[in-house]
Amino acid sequence: MEDSRTNEELLALYQATGDAEVKKELTLRYLYIVKSIAVQMRDVYLGFTQVEDIINEGVIVLMKALDKYDAGKNAKFETYVSRRIHGMIIDIARKQDWVPRTVRKSFKEIQDKASEMYANTGVMPSMEEIAKELDMKLDKLQEIMGKMNLSSVLSLDMVMEETQEKQKVSSLMSLDFAKQPEEKYLENEFREVLKEGINSLKEKEKLVISLYYVEELNMKEIAAVMQVSEPRISQIHANAIRRLKEYLQQEMDIGTKRKEGTHV
């Protein structure tokens, strides 16, 4: 018989009792989060692991999160575990080789060939068609695309972590102890800066960022929506990430100088 209790009720019950059957039920109920993130981020790990492997690792993260979650200190469990699964995928990706120069050169060739084919036919070529024109195996082309997407995603992830940490340290050091802001305030402040940074992007860049990170479409799906080639989407995505990094760094530097000037 299906358990009629809500996820929140079962989570509270598990934290109170540690019952293994309750944990099993919660794992099954929250499995959709693991699968969703694994699919959403498959561009990141394309070329060195499979969706099934990421899901298996994600389930382990989920089960550990059930043990460590504290409703009094953390956000909603869904948000808490999503961050942990995202971080797990990033950590796995970071252990892989960074994008070498030869991959960047191949990616440029793919972009150029896609543009040439579009100019000749007026139709956006598929990955299969590009691979055939370049006399390249499809899985090799997909690996190159995946590594370039990995480069952009990891770059954004790392700069966001670095910016948040610098912002937190700067705020804590520049204010009297009694006036130190709560972590929640700092997170909200960072979100506003990030939102402003996204709004500063070009329209196509904003759309790609929105479709990838909000609507959770992959590069192929975004290419279909925007009716351009997948390599072109990867290029727009990379440019958006670069501009966003520059914006965040600039705002962080301005904020730091403002605080230093105020408290001299």
N, C-alpha and C positions, 0 to 999 in steps of 0.2 A: 504493500500500500504506500502511495506517495506521501511523503512528509509535508504537511500543510503549513508548517512553520516558515517564517520568512528567513532570508539569509542572515539578517541581523540577529534574529532570535537564536538561530543555530550557532552563530559565531559567539554570542554571549554565553550560550550553554557550553560550548567547547572550552572557552576560556575558564569557565567555572569548574568543569569536570575533567577535561583532557580526554574525553571519551573518543576512542579510535574510530568507532562507527560514525560519530558525528563529524569527525575530521574527514573521513572518506566521503561523506555526503557533501560537505562544503567544497572539497576538492573537485568533485564532479560538477557542482553548481557553478564554480568559478572557472572551470576549464575553458569556457568560451573566451575569457580574457586572454589566456595564454595563446589560444589559436588565433585570435584576432590580431594580436601584436606580432606573432610569428609571420603571419601573412603580410601584414602591413610593412614589416621591415625586411622582407625577403630580398629586396634590392641590396640591402646592406651586406648580407652574408652569402649572396649568390656567388658561386665559384669555389667555396671552401667547405660548405656544409649543407645539409638538407633541412627542409621544413620540419620533418619528423624529428630530427635530432634536436632542433631548437625547442619544439614542443615538449620533448622529454625533459630537457634541461629546465624549461619553464615550469613544468609540474613540480619539480624539486624545489624551485624558488617559491612557488605558490604554497607548498606544504610548510616550508620554513617560515614563510610570512604569516601563516595562520598561528604559528607558535609565538612569533615575536611581536605581532600587532598589538598596539595599545590604543584603544579608542580615545583615551584621555589625552594622548600626546600626538597621535597621528591623524591625518586626514581620513576621509572615508576609506574603507578597506579596498574598494575597487581602485581608487587613486593610488593608495599605498602600494599595492601589489603590482599595478601597472608600471610604476616607476622602477620597481625592483626588477621586473622582467626586462624592461627596456635597458636598464643598466647592465643586466646579465649579457644581453646580446651585444651591447657596445664593448663590454670587457672581452668577450670572445673575439670580436672583430679586431680589437686593438692588438691581440696576440698574433694576428696575421701580418704578413709582410706589407709594409706601406706601399703605396702606388709608385712603382718604379718609372723611370723616364721612358722606357720602351712602351709601357702601357699607355702613357700620356700621348706618345707619338701615334700609337695605333688608334687611340680614341679620336685624335685629330683626323686621321685618315677616314675613319668611319663617318665622322661629321661631314667631311668634305664630299665623300661619295654620296651620302644621303642628300645633300644640297644639290649636287650635280644631277642626280636621278630625278629629283623633284623639278628642277629647272627644265629638264628634257621632256618630262611626261605630264607635269602639272598634278601628279598624284603622289602622295606621301608614300615612300617605299616601306615595306615591312622589314623586320629584322632578317627574315629568311632571304629576301631579295637583295638586301645590302650584303649579306654574307656571300651570296652567290656571285655578285659583281666583284667582290674583293677576293674571290677564291679562298675564302676563310670558312672554317667549320663554324656552324651556328653556335655550338657550345663555347667555342673560343671567343666569339664576338660577345656573347652574353657575359662571359667571365670578365672581359674588358669593361663592359658597361657597368657591371656590378661593382668592380673595383673603383671606378670613377665615382659612382654614386656613394660608395662607402667612404671615399675621401671627403666628399661634401658633408655627409651626415655626421661623421666623426669630428670634422672640423667645427661644425656648429655645436655639437654636443660638448666638446671640450671648451670652446670659448664661452658658452653659456655657464658651465660649471665654474670656470675661472672668474668670469665677471660677477657672478653671484657671490663667490667667496670673497673677492676683493671688496665688493660693496658691503658685505656683512662686516668684514674686519675694519674697513674705513669708518663705518657708522659707529661701531662699538668703541673704537679708539678715539673718535672725535667728540663724543658726548660724555657728560657726567654720568657716573654709574646709575644714579637714580633716574636719569632721563633716557637710558638705553632703550631703543625700540625693541619690540618683540620680533621674533623671527618671522611671524606671520606678516607683519608690516613690511619687512624687507622683501619678502616674497611678492607681496602685492605691488610694491614699488618697482621691482624688477619686471614684473609682468607688464606694467604700464610702459616702461622703457622699451621692452621687447615689442609691444603693440605699436608704439610710435615708430620703431625701426622698420617693422613690416609695412606700415603705411607709407614709409618713405621710399619703398621700392617702386619700380616701374610696374605698370598694370599687369603685364604678362608674368613678371616675377612674383607678384602678389598672388596671382591666380594659381601658379604652380605650387607655391608654398602652402596655400590654402587647401588645394586638392590633395597634396601629399601628406601634410601633417594634421589637417582637420578632417577632411573627407576620407583620408586613409586609402587613397588610390595609389597604385604603383605607377612606375614610369610609363609602362605600355598603355595603361588605362587613361592616364593623363594625356598621352599623345593622341589617343582616339578622341578624347573630349575636345582638345584644342586643334585637332586636325593638322598636326605637324608631326615630323618624324620623332621617334624615340630618342635618337642622339641629340636632336635639337632641344627636347625637353630636359635632357641631362645637362646640356650646356646652360640653359636658362636657370635651372636649379642651382648649378654651381656658381653662376654669377650672382644669384640672389643670396646665397649663403655668404659669398665673399663680401658683398655690400652690407649685409646684415652684421657680419663680424666687425667690419670697419665702423659701423654706426654704434654698436654696443661699446666698442673700445673707446670711441670718441666721447660718448656720453659718460662712460665710467671715469675717464680722465678729467672731464669737466666737473663732474660731481666731487671727485677727490680734491681738486684745486679749490672748489667753492668751500668745502668743509675746512680745508687747511687755512684758507683766508679768513673764514669766520672765527676760527678758534685760535688764531695767532695771539 
